[in-house]
Amino acid sequence: QVQLVESGGGSVQAGGSLRLSCAASGSIFRINAMGWYRQAPGKQRELVASITSGGSTNYADSVKGRFTISRDNAKNTVYLQMNSLKPEDTAVFYCKIEVAIGMHYWGKGTLVTVSS
C-alpha cells in the first residue's frame, strides 16, 4: 500500500508564492516519475509539472518561468515551488507518482486559491 500526503496549499493574493509538498510512504521500492497536476472548477485535470528519477523536468506552458518542480529521493518527496501566482492558478493540486510502467498513485489533493 502506498500513501501520498500533500501539503502547502492555501490562499494567497496574486503575485504571491506557495510551496507544495507531497510525501510518499508505504511499500515503495522505486519511484520513477513524479508530478503535479491540477483541476480547476469545471475543467479537466491537467499536468502542471513532472520530474523523472534522473531530474529531467517538464512544465505546462502556462507555468513555465513561475513554477519549479523538485524532488528529494531520500525522502520520497516531490515539491512544487509556485511564484507569481495568478487567479487562474486557482485549483486543486494533486501529486502523482509512477512506481512502475503503468502503475501510479495519486494524492488526495490540496486546494490553492489565488485572489486578485
Residue frames as a rotation matrix with the C-alpha (Angstrom) as fourth column:
GLN 1
0.574 0.819 0.000 0.00
0.819 -0.574 0.000 0.00
0.000 0.000 -1.000 0.00
VAL 2
-0.598 -0.749 0.286 1.27
0.766 -0.639 -0.074 3.44
0.238 0.175 0.955 -0.95
GLN 3
0.501 0.726 -0.471 0.12
0.814 -0.580 -0.028 6.70
-0.293 -0.369 -0.882 0.56
LEU 4
-0.452 -0.555 0.698 0.72
0.704 -0.703 -0.103 10.20
0.548 0.445 0.708 -0.75
VAL 5
0.328 0.511 -0.795 0.26
0.879 -0.473 0.059 13.15
-0.346 -0.718 -0.604 1.57
GLU 6
-0.122 -0.292 0.948 0.17
0.690 -0.712 -0.131 16.62
0.714 0.638 0.289 0.05
SER 7
0.322 0.208 -0.923 0.64
0.836 -0.521 0.174 19.83
-0.445 -0.828 -0.342 1.99
GLY 8
-0.671 -0.693 -0.263 1.30
0.555 -0.705 0.441 23.51
-0.492 0.150 0.858 1.43
GLY 9
-0.358 0.611 0.706 -1.91
0.714 -0.308 0.629 24.60
0.601 0.730 -0.326 -0.22
GLY 10
-0.306 0.312 -0.900 -3.81
0.753 -0.499 -0.429 27.64
-0.583 -0.808 -0.082 0.91
SER 11
0.723 0.606 0.332 -4.99
0.690 -0.613 -0.384 31.09
-0.029 0.507 -0.861 -0.04
VAL 12
-0.330 -0.861 -0.386 -2.71
0.681 -0.500 0.534 33.78
-0.653 -0.087 0.752 -1.40
GLN 13
0.548 0.457 -0.701 -3.03
-0.100 -0.796 -0.597 37.04
-0.831 0.397 -0.390 -3.25
ALA 14
0.915 -0.192 0.354 -2.00
0.386 0.169 -0.907 37.38
0.114 0.967 0.229 -6.86
GLY 15
0.489 -0.827 0.278 1.75
-0.466 -0.517 -0.718 37.72
0.738 0.222 -0.638 -7.16
GLY 16
0.389 -0.282 0.877 2.35
-0.889 0.137 0.438 35.64
-0.244 -0.950 -0.197 -4.07
SER 17
-0.353 -0.622 -0.699 4.08
-0.684 0.681 -0.261 32.30
0.639 0.386 -0.666 -3.61
LEU 18
0.623 0.422 0.659 3.31
-0.743 0.584 0.328 28.88
-0.246 -0.694 0.677 -2.23
ARG 19
-0.521 -0.762 -0.385 5.32
-0.812 0.582 -0.053 25.69
0.264 0.285 -0.921 -1.91
LEU 20
0.658 0.753 0.000 3.56
-0.738 0.644 0.200 22.37
0.151 -0.132 0.980 -2.22
SER 21
-0.581 -0.785 0.215 4.99
-0.810 0.583 -0.061 19.15
-0.077 -0.210 -0.975 -0.86
CYS 22
0.632 0.717 -0.295 3.98
-0.724 0.682 0.108 15.55
0.279 0.145 0.949 -1.47
ALA 23
-0.430 -0.775 0.463 5.47
-0.890 0.449 -0.076 12.77
-0.150 -0.445 -0.883 0.61
ALA 24
0.351 0.478 -0.805 5.10
-0.626 0.760 0.178 9.16
0.697 0.441 0.566 -0.44
SER 25
-0.449 -0.459 0.766 5.19
-0.872 0.414 -0.263 6.32
-0.196 -0.786 -0.586 2.05
GLY 26
0.622 0.679 0.390 4.43
-0.608 0.733 -0.305 2.63
-0.493 -0.047 0.869 2.20
SER 27
0.349 -0.434 0.831 5.56
0.359 0.881 0.309 -0.26
-0.866 0.191 0.463 0.04
ILE 28
0.931 -0.111 -0.349 7.78
-0.347 -0.570 -0.745 1.67
-0.116 0.814 -0.569 -2.35
PHE 29
0.486 -0.810 0.328 10.79
0.700 0.585 0.409 0.08
-0.523 0.031 0.852 -3.98
ARG 30
-0.712 -0.688 0.139 11.42
0.614 -0.515 0.598 2.72
-0.340 0.511 0.789 -6.55
ILE 31
0.411 0.797 -0.444 9.77
0.327 -0.583 -0.744 5.89
-0.851 0.160 -0.500 -7.81
ASN 32
-0.248 -0.425 0.871 10.17
0.967 -0.061 0.246 6.74
-0.051 0.903 0.426 -11.46
ALA 33
-0.581 0.061 0.812 8.42
0.293 -0.914 0.279 9.94
0.759 0.400 0.514 -12.45
MET 34
-0.370 0.515 -0.773 6.75
0.821 -0.208 -0.531 12.29
-0.435 -0.832 -0.346 -10.00
GLY 35
-0.722 0.120 0.682 4.39
0.448 -0.669 0.593 15.05
0.527 0.734 0.429 -10.99
TRP 36
-0.665 0.579 -0.472 1.88
0.183 -0.486 -0.855 17.66
-0.724 -0.655 0.217 -10.07
TYR 37
-0.610 0.607 0.508 -1.49
0.631 -0.015 0.775 18.04
0.478 0.794 -0.375 -11.74
ARG 38
-0.873 0.408 -0.269 -4.30
-0.067 -0.644 -0.762 20.48
-0.484 -0.647 0.589 -11.11
GLN 39
-0.501 0.800 0.329 -8.01
0.794 0.274 0.543 20.64
0.344 0.533 -0.773 -11.66
ALA 40
-0.973 0.232 -0.004 -9.85
-0.222 -0.934 -0.281 23.93
-0.069 -0.273 0.960 -11.70
PRO 41
-0.333 0.926 0.177 -13.62
-0.015 0.183 -0.983 24.09
-0.943 -0.330 -0.047 -11.20
GLY 42
0.642 0.742 -0.190 -15.40
-0.247 -0.035 -0.968 22.90
-0.726 0.669 0.161 -14.32
LYS 43
0.377 -0.595 -0.709 -12.18
-0.911 -0.102 -0.400 21.89
0.166 0.797 -0.581 -16.05
GLN 44
0.871 -0.140 -0.471 -10.31
0.087 0.987 -0.132 18.68
0.483 0.074 0.872 -16.66
ARG 45
0.715 -0.699 -0.033 -7.28
0.086 0.041 0.995 17.70
-0.694 -0.714 0.090 -14.66
GLU 46
0.890 -0.455 0.023 -4.11
-0.076 -0.196 -0.978 18.87
0.449 0.868 -0.209 -16.37
LEU 47
0.363 -0.864 -0.349 -0.40
0.920 0.392 -0.012 18.29
0.147 -0.316 0.937 -15.96
VAL 48
0.985 -0.135 -0.105 1.42
-0.101 -0.955 0.280 21.15
-0.138 -0.266 -0.954 -14.29
ALA 49
0.208 -0.971 -0.116 4.93
-0.947 -0.170 -0.273 19.75
0.246 0.166 -0.955 -14.00
SER 50
0.999 0.034 -0.034 6.76
-0.025 0.973 0.231 16.46
0.041 -0.230 0.972 -13.86
ILE 51
0.215 -0.972 0.098 10.22
-0.977 -0.215 0.016 15.25
0.005 -0.099 -0.995 -12.96
THR 52
0.612 -0.053 -0.789 11.93
-0.231 0.942 -0.243 11.98
0.756 0.331 0.564 -13.80
SER 53
0.910 -0.329 -0.252 14.11
0.389 0.469 0.793 9.93
-0.142 -0.820 0.555 -11.48
GLY 54
0.022 -0.965 0.260 17.09
0.996 0.000 -0.085 11.47
0.083 0.261 0.962 -13.23
GLY 55
-0.296 -0.101 -0.950 15.90
0.542 -0.837 -0.080 15.00
-0.787 -0.538 0.302 -12.61
SER 56
-0.925 0.045 0.378 14.60
0.323 -0.429 0.844 15.92
0.200 0.902 0.382 -16.05
THR 57
-0.517 0.737 -0.436 11.65
0.247 -0.359 -0.900 18.28
-0.819 -0.573 0.004 -15.80
ASN 58
-0.707 0.432 0.561 8.66
0.576 -0.110 0.810 19.17
0.411 0.895 -0.171 -17.91
TYR 59
-0.710 0.444 -0.547 6.25
0.212 -0.606 -0.767 22.08
-0.672 -0.660 0.336 -17.42
ALA 60
0.276 0.841 0.465 2.95
0.925 -0.102 -0.365 23.22
-0.260 0.531 -0.807 -18.79
ASP 61
-0.324 -0.413 0.851 3.40
0.722 -0.689 -0.060 26.35
0.611 0.595 0.521 -20.88
SER 62
0.501 0.672 0.545 1.14
0.181 -0.697 0.694 28.28
0.847 -0.249 -0.471 -18.52
VAL 63
0.988 -0.113 -0.105 3.52
0.093 -0.104 0.990 27.85
-0.123 -0.988 -0.092 -15.58
LYS 64
0.341 -0.921 0.189 6.94
0.887 0.248 -0.390 27.97
0.312 0.301 0.901 -17.24
GLY 65
-0.364 -0.613 0.702 9.16
0.298 -0.790 -0.536 30.51
0.883 0.015 0.470 -15.56
ARG 66
0.029 0.457 0.889 6.92
-0.745 -0.582 0.324 30.71
0.666 -0.672 0.324 -12.50
PHE 67
0.841 0.318 0.437 6.80
-0.528 0.658 0.538 27.18
-0.116 -0.683 0.721 -11.07
THR 68
-0.199 -0.922 -0.331 9.68
-0.850 0.331 -0.410 24.89
0.488 0.199 -0.850 -10.20
ILE 69
0.893 0.442 -0.085 9.38
-0.363 0.820 0.443 21.17
0.265 -0.364 0.893 -9.50
SER 70
-0.249 -0.968 0.023 11.99
-0.808 0.194 -0.556 19.31
0.534 -0.157 -0.831 -7.50
ARG 71
0.775 0.487 -0.403 12.31
-0.216 0.803 0.556 16.03
0.594 -0.344 0.727 -5.64
ASP 72
-0.125 -0.753 0.646 14.16
-0.992 0.079 -0.100 14.55
0.025 -0.653 -0.757 -2.71
ASN 73
0.106 0.170 -0.980 14.65
-0.467 0.878 0.101 10.88
0.878 0.447 0.172 -3.49
ALA 74
-0.829 -0.475 -0.297 15.85
0.044 0.473 -0.880 10.08
0.558 -0.742 -0.371 0.03
LYS 75
-0.816 0.573 0.077 12.54
-0.256 -0.239 -0.937 11.34
-0.519 -0.784 0.342 1.40
ASN 76
-0.647 0.587 0.486 10.33
0.761 0.535 0.367 10.13
-0.045 0.608 -0.793 -1.47
THR 77
0.142 0.653 -0.744 9.05
0.550 -0.677 -0.489 13.68
-0.823 -0.340 -0.455 -1.67
VAL 78
-0.369 -0.163 0.915 8.25
0.883 -0.369 0.291 15.98
0.290 0.915 0.280 -4.55
TYR 79
-0.274 0.181 -0.944 7.90
0.508 -0.807 -0.302 19.74
-0.817 -0.562 0.129 -4.27
LEU 80
0.035 0.263 0.964 6.32
0.926 -0.371 0.067 22.45
0.376 0.891 -0.256 -6.36
GLN 81
-0.501 -0.246 -0.830 7.52
0.553 -0.828 -0.089 25.98
-0.665 -0.504 0.551 -5.77
MET 82
0.111 0.657 0.745 4.93
0.970 -0.236 0.063 28.36
0.217 0.716 -0.664 -7.18
ASN 83
-0.582 -0.360 -0.729 5.82
0.500 -0.866 0.029 32.02
-0.642 -0.347 0.684 -7.64
SER 84
-0.892 0.237 -0.384 4.00
-0.408 -0.789 0.460 34.93
-0.194 0.567 0.801 -9.26
LEU 85
-0.693 0.667 0.273 0.70
0.616 0.745 -0.257 33.18
-0.375 -0.010 -0.927 -8.71
LYS 86
-0.880 0.473 -0.044 -2.29
-0.390 -0.669 0.633 34.28
0.270 0.574 0.773 -10.76
PRO 87
-0.220 0.883 0.414 -6.01
-0.822 0.061 -0.566 33.92
-0.525 -0.465 0.713 -10.11
GLU 88
0.500 0.423 -0.756 -6.15
-0.815 0.525 -0.246 31.41
0.293 0.739 0.607 -12.97
ASP 89
-0.566 -0.714 -0.412 -3.84
-0.436 0.684 -0.585 29.14
0.699 -0.151 -0.699 -10.98
THR 90
-0.319 0.532 0.785 -6.70
-0.902 0.083 -0.423 28.51
-0.291 -0.843 0.453 -8.54
ALA 91
0.211 0.327 -0.921 -7.30
-0.596 0.790 0.144 24.77
0.775 0.518 0.362 -8.48
VAL 92
0.802 -0.099 0.589 -6.97
-0.409 0.628 0.662 21.59
-0.435 -0.772 0.463 -6.52
PHE 93
0.124 -0.864 -0.488 -3.41
-0.928 0.073 -0.366 20.37
0.351 0.498 -0.793 -6.96
TYR 94
0.929 0.193 0.315 -2.70
-0.283 0.921 0.269 16.63
-0.238 -0.339 0.910 -6.98
CYS 95
-0.159 -0.978 -0.136 0.59
-0.936 0.105 0.337 14.81
-0.315 0.180 -0.932 -6.89
LYS 96
0.927 0.356 -0.121 1.16
-0.374 0.841 -0.391 11.61
-0.038 0.407 0.912 -8.79
ILE 97
-0.114 -0.977 0.181 3.98
-0.823 0.195 0.534 9.11
-0.557 -0.088 -0.826 -8.63
GLU 98
0.688 0.217 -0.692 4.86
-0.616 0.679 -0.400 6.31
0.383 0.701 0.601 -11.02
VAL 99
0.286 -0.573 0.768 6.41
-0.717 0.404 0.568 3.26
-0.636 -0.713 -0.296 -9.38
ALA 100
-0.515 -0.390 0.763 6.47
0.289 0.759 0.583 1.10
-0.807 0.521 -0.279 -12.49
ILE 101
-0.969 0.179 -0.172 5.34
-0.228 -0.364 0.903 1.40
0.099 0.914 0.393 -16.09
GLY 102
-0.356 0.923 -0.145 1.60
-0.084 0.123 0.989 1.85
0.931 0.364 0.033 -15.94
MET 103
0.189 0.393 -0.900 1.47
0.868 0.361 0.340 1.73
0.458 -0.846 -0.273 -12.15
HIS 104
-0.658 -0.389 0.645 0.89
0.134 -0.903 -0.407 5.01
0.741 -0.181 0.647 -10.43
TYR 105
-0.154 0.556 -0.817 -0.65
0.988 0.097 -0.120 6.55
0.012 -0.825 -0.564 -7.33
TRP 106
-0.115 0.235 0.965 -2.45
0.264 -0.930 0.258 9.83
0.958 0.284 0.045 -6.71
GLY 107
-0.954 -0.087 -0.288 -2.66
0.301 -0.308 -0.903 12.06
-0.010 -0.947 0.320 -3.69
LYS 108
-0.153 0.976 -0.157 -5.98
0.953 0.103 -0.285 13.35
-0.262 -0.194 -0.945 -2.44
GLY 109
0.073 0.128 0.989 -5.27
0.687 -0.725 0.044 16.92
0.723 0.676 -0.141 -3.47
THR 110
-0.299 -0.150 -0.942 -4.60
0.811 -0.561 -0.168 20.26
-0.503 -0.814 0.289 -1.85
LEU 111
0.595 0.688 0.416 -6.51
0.803 -0.523 -0.284 23.43
0.022 0.504 -0.864 -2.66
VAL 112
-0.646 -0.724 -0.240 -4.73
0.684 -0.689 0.239 26.52
-0.338 -0.010 0.941 -3.93
THR 113
0.519 0.836 0.178 -6.76
0.851 -0.484 -0.203 29.72
-0.083 0.257 -0.963 -4.09
VAL 114
-0.673 -0.739 -0.020 -5.31
0.720 -0.661 0.211 32.87
-0.169 0.128 0.977 -5.64
SER 115
0.426 0.858 -0.286 -7.27
0.785 -0.508 -0.355 36.09
-0.450 -0.073 -0.890 -5.19
SER 116
-0.008 -0.389 0.921 -6.90
0.831 -0.515 -0.210 39.18
0.557 0.763 0.328 -7.32
